[in-house]
Amino acid sequence: MKKILLAEDDLDFSNVLIQYLQLHNFEVIWAENGNKAIDLFKTNNFDISILDVMMPQIDGFTLAEELIRINPETPFIFLTAKQLKEDKIKGLQLGADDYIVKPFEVEELILRLNNIIKRSEQNFKPTQNQEIKIGKYVFDTKRLCLKSESKTQQLTEKEAALIQFLYFHKNQLLKREAILQAIWKNDDYFTGRSMDVFITKIRKYFQDDINITIESTRFIGLEFKIKE
């Protein structure tokens, strides 16, 4: 049984949705506001989060940023009555796996949830038996960390997998689709936006070495450049 965090302030809507999700073998833990959602997220392991955009105290976008900070591996989707294109783009830029506008068909939501969870469970994982020298850094694939003389950056499994894949294909222009299929097993639009979030983080991790860059070629892909 997969566990879902549902952050939604509409009690009646939440009760109906929870019943449908439970009928499809999901365990649902409900939070009526963003603060409670954060507390629940810290103390539970969720397979996916469903976040309403318009909530009191903390809106869904701000909540998503906090959940990513706590555990970026947990996928999440937005449910909202807002149909503005700008809001959808903002949600996807945050790394959302989907953005669903109310009203919606519950059957479609169930399918999307199952597909997202399936993708997250099929993530490519790096080998965990070696240290790799990358410029000024040492990439420890066993302990999932990136070490330099001044600091150690702890990595998530997905970050480590992405770094290892890019390193093994260094100084090559890789198509976005190839990277997405290798790490996420999917190359749709939503997954691509999630990858962009991870690439931004990884650029920051290597920013102290001017000889290491991740260059983007529009409409084609990425190149992990290391000057020897």
Solvent accessible surface area in square Angstrom, and as a share of the most:
residue,aa,sasa,rsa
1,M,164,0.73
2,K,72,0.30
3,K,44,0.19
4,I,0,0.00
5,L,0,0.00
6,L,1,0.00
7,A,0,0.00
8,E,2,0.01
9,D,60,0.31
10,D,68,0.35
11,L,96,0.48
12,D,105,0.54
13,F,56,0.24
14,S,1,0.00
15,N,65,0.33
16,V,82,0.47
17,L,4,0.02
18,I,26,0.13
19,Q,111,0.49
20,Y,87,0.33
21,L,0,0.00
22,Q,97,0.43
23,L,139,0.69
24,H,80,0.36
25,N,104,0.53
26,F,6,0.02
27,E,71,0.32
28,V,19,0.11
29,I,39,0.20
30,W,69,0.24
31,A,0,0.00
32,E,63,0.28
33,N,22,0.11
34,G,0,0.00
35,N,70,0.36
36,K,80,0.34
37,A,0,0.00
38,I,23,0.12
39,D,87,0.45
40,L,34,0.17
41,F,12,0.05
42,K,119,0.50
43,T,110,0.64
44,N,39,0.20
45,N,138,0.71
46,F,17,0.07
47,D,45,0.23
48,I,0,0.00
49,S,0,0.00
50,I,0,0.00
51,L,0,0.00
52,D,7,0.04
53,V,4,0.03
54,M,99,0.44
55,M,18,0.08
56,P,69,0.43
57,Q,127,0.57
58,I,30,0.15
59,D,59,0.30
60,G,0,0.00
61,F,13,0.05
62,T,66,0.39
63,L,0,0.00
64,A,0,0.00
65,E,91,0.41
66,E,43,0.19
67,L,5,0.03
68,I,28,0.14
69,R,161,0.59
70,I,53,0.27
71,N,57,0.29
72,P,30,0.19
73,E,48,0.21
74,T,16,0.09
75,P,16,0.10
76,F,11,0.04
77,I,0,0.00
78,F,0,0.00
79,L,1,0.01
80,T,0,0.00
81,A,56,0.43
82,K,59,0.25
83,Q,140,0.62
84,L,112,0.55
85,K,147,0.62
86,E,119,0.53
87,D,18,0.09
88,K,79,0.34
89,I,64,0.32
90,K,98,0.41
91,G,0,0.00
92,L,3,0.02
93,Q,96,0.42
94,L,28,0.14
95,G,8,0.08
96,A,0,0.00
97,D,22,0.11
98,D,7,0.04
99,Y,9,0.03
100,I,11,0.05
101,V,47,0.27
102,K,41,0.17
103,P,133,0.83
104,F,40,0.17
105,E,115,0.52
106,V,27,0.15
107,E,105,0.47
108,E,69,0.31
109,L,0,0.00
110,I,9,0.05
111,L,116,0.58
112,R,77,0.28
113,L,0,0.00
114,N,69,0.35
115,N,81,0.41
116,I,6,0.03
117,I,6,0.03
118,K,122,0.52
119,R,32,0.12
120,S,28,0.18
121,E,102,0.46
122,Q,82,0.37
123,N,28,0.14
124,F,70,0.29
125,K,122,0.52
126,P,6,0.04
127,T,67,0.39
128,Q,87,0.39
129,N,118,0.60
130,Q,76,0.34
131,E,101,0.45
132,I,13,0.07
133,K,130,0.55
134,I,1,0.00
135,G,33,0.32
136,K,128,0.54
137,Y,4,0.02
138,V,42,0.24
139,F,0,0.00
140,D,2,0.01
141,T,0,0.00
142,K,130,0.55
143,R,158,0.58
144,L,27,0.13
145,C,8,0.05
146,L,4,0.02
147,K,62,0.26
148,S,28,0.18
149,E,184,0.82
150,S,98,0.63
151,K,95,0.40
152,T,82,0.47
153,Q,57,0.25
154,Q,112,0.50
155,L,8,0.04
156,T,28,0.16
157,E,67,0.30
158,K,16,0.07
159,E,4,0.02
160,A,0,0.00
161,A,0,0.00
162,L,0,0.00
163,I,1,0.00
164,Q,4,0.02
165,F,32,0.13
166,L,0,0.00
167,Y,38,0.15
168,F,107,0.44
169,H,56,0.25
170,K,66,0.28
171,N,71,0.36
172,Q,89,0.40
173,L,85,0.42
174,L,17,0.09
175,K,132,0.56
176,R,67,0.25
177,E,89,0.40
178,A,47,0.37
179,I,0,0.00
180,L,5,0.03
181,Q,84,0.37
182,A,23,0.18
183,I,0,0.00
184,W,12,0.04
185,K,91,0.38
186,N,37,0.19
187,D,63,0.33
188,D,51,0.26
189,Y,126,0.48
190,F,48,0.20
191,T,2,0.01
192,G,4,0.04
193,R,60,0.22
194,S,12,0.08
195,M,0,0.00
196,D,41,0.21
197,V,32,0.19
198,F,10,0.04
199,I,5,0.03
200,T,68,0.39
201,K,48,0.20
202,I,0,0.00
203,R,89,0.33
204,K,122,0.52
205,Y,35,0.13
206,F,4,0.02
207,Q,118,0.53
208,D,79,0.41
209,D,3,0.02
210,I,151,0.77
211,N,61,0.31
212,I,10,0.05
213,T,57,0.33
214,I,11,0.05
215,E,76,0.34
216,S,75,0.48
217,T,57,0.33
218,R,194,0.71
219,F,179,0.74
220,I,78,0.39
221,G,2,0.02
222,L,7,0.03
223,E,34,0.15
224,F,1,0.00
225,K,69,0.29
226,I,15,0.07
227,K,144,0.61
228,E,180,0.81
